[in-house]
Amino acid sequence: MTSKDAGKSNGYCSYAGRLNKTSTFKCILVIIQAIRERKRELDRNNHAGFVSWIVKASDKGAGAAHKWTSMNTHAPPLPHIIEDDQGSTYFSPADNGKYYQKMWEPHWGRHASEYRQMIDILKQLILRAKQQDTALEPITGRNIKEAAQLFKDATGPCGDLWEPKWLKAMSDEAAEAMAQLLNAIEKCCAWPSHMLLNIIALMGKPPPGGARPKKLTPMIYRLWTKIRKVYIDEWGQKIVDHGTVL
């Protein structure tokens, strides 16, 4: 073999090596794309199957759905490493927070046009409540203490940072003061503005993964819902039966 032939051979080998690397890289990209498409397909099927299950379970009442949501299970942790559809990878908690913010931001305001309608309905509810002749039995300190014992110790706090153990350890005098506060709120048909803050916490989902938002309401509001649960359930049933909140 001449030196000229050897040069051609080395050039060919070099070209073949580059071609081999390029082909391998393209194969990897194809595989990654196929994996992503499969994940999207699983997500779609997962959601469709879950919705179908909810619809079927609700045919004979929502008991099955309530039983499922009340199971004593722990949500899986959120992933430490996230890769979005554009191929960007997020590692740090700060970057992960930005990713979830970017992902959920379009959803928060998607019903903005309906807010005015909701406010009008709430105004009508308040007016109708004030015009009612019958009043609820006033909340007592005993009601407060009994409802406080219904909280699980692991209940997550909201922006008010109240913990269930504080409510459970409440003195009789504090319980009576809390009862007076809730009775005043019911009479005014409005909560204090600083008690309207809700925190959205993201919880992990079973495979194929993802995040599910969960709303954390103020602890005092949760206490009130436990006390007035019978009336809240009755109102909810009327909404189901008549299709309207009024």
C-alpha positions, 0 to 999 in steps of 0.5 A: 500500500502506498503512502497515498493509499494509506492516507485515503484509508486513514481518512476513510476510517476517520470519516467512518468514525464520525459517521458512526458517532453521528448515527449513534447520537441520532439513534439515542435522540430517536429513542429519547423521543420515543420514550417521551411520546410513550410517557405522554401516551401513558399520561393521557391514558392514565387521565382518561382511565381515572376520569372514566373510573370517577364517572362510573363510581359516581353513578351510584353515589360518590361513596367509592370516590370518597373511600378512595380519597380517604385511604391512609396512603402517602403520596410519593415524593416529587422527583429531584430531577425534572426534564421538560418537553424542550429537553431542559433539565432541572436539578436544584429545588429553586430550579424545580420551583421555577419549573412548576411555576411555569407549568401551573401558571397558565392553569391558575388564570384559565377561569378568570372570565368566570370570577365576576360571575362567581362574585355575583353568586356569592353576593346573592348567597350572602343576601339570601342568608341574611334574609333567612328567618331561621338561624343556626344554633350558635357554636359553643366552646364544647363544639370547638373542643370536640371538633378539634379532636377530629384533626389528625396530628399530621395535618399540614398547616396553612398560612396561619401556621396553626397546628392541630395540637394547639387546638386540641390543647385549647383551654375552655376560655379559649374555646369559648372565645373561638366560638364567639369569633365563629358566631360573629363570622356566621352573622356577618356572612364573611370571613376576615380578609387575612383568613382567605389565604389558601396555599397550594402544595404540590404532591407527587403522583404514582407512576408515571409520575407528575404533580397534583395540586392540593389546597391548604385552607386556614386551620380555623376555617377547617375547624368551622367546617367540621362543626358545620359539616351536616349543613355543608353536606346538606347544601352540597346535596342540594347543589347535586340535586338541582344543579345550582348553588342558589 
